């Protein structure tokens, strides 16, 4: 074999070096600016799709509790539920539809970097959150409508998922939401650093699985769980749902903004000059 062939083989087998923090930040900024500058109608449709898709995690958890109402230990039950809850997050993140708990981090970065305004961020958050909630509500209704006839979801199983989110003081729900928002922010940051789809799926499974394992309060997955139980008449009131939704949403926003966007932006900038964070203006339609 020639030296040229040996060199080519070595090049192919050498793994690419990990991205620097500034490079990850550059990718995140570019993605965020693209979303901020999308027409609201396109964002809204994508957000509805994300709400529908993330709800598959709630359906699968309900199916697990329907088909296997008893586990040999709480640890096994939590692990199984956490594993299936990640399916919806994988679909949303890999499919690149718009999820509010991803934009609590992603959308904040251009504002910190002075490339977008607070008004633009507010519009982005509002459109995406409302679209997500519409998608989750539609899916929850679908679960309540088709679950019992197909015997894949019982009211008791839906109620069990909802009960894990209810009956807690507001500060516990808020704090739990902060952790969930923090984890979702980490998903967006680490997936941006991923080199291939398999690695990205593994990252999503590992990180979002923690949300389902606890379970920590996630505004959208929790909306589907609570509304499904409400629609199936299993002891969830509208007031309880709205209370949990408000505190969870605030917690998710704080977790993604403070513990991921601000900290990761700071450490990326401190790792190099701000000019090192390159955003392709032409790809954003500015060139």
Protein Blocks (a to p, Z undefined) as FASTA:
>chain_A
ZZklmmmmmmmmpccddddfklmmmmmmmmmmmmmmpcfklmmmmmmmmmmmmmmmmmmm
mmmmmmmmbcfbfklmmmmmmmmmmmmmmmmmmnopacfklmmmmmmmmmmnopacfklm
mmmmmmmmmmmmmmmmmmmmmmmmmmmmnopacfklmmmmmmmmgoiafklmmmmmmmmm
mmmmmmmmmmmmpmbfklmmmmmmmmmmmmmmmpccdfklmmmmmmmmmmnonopafklm
mmmmmmmmmmmmmmmmmmmmmmmmmmmmmmpcfklpccdfklnopZZ
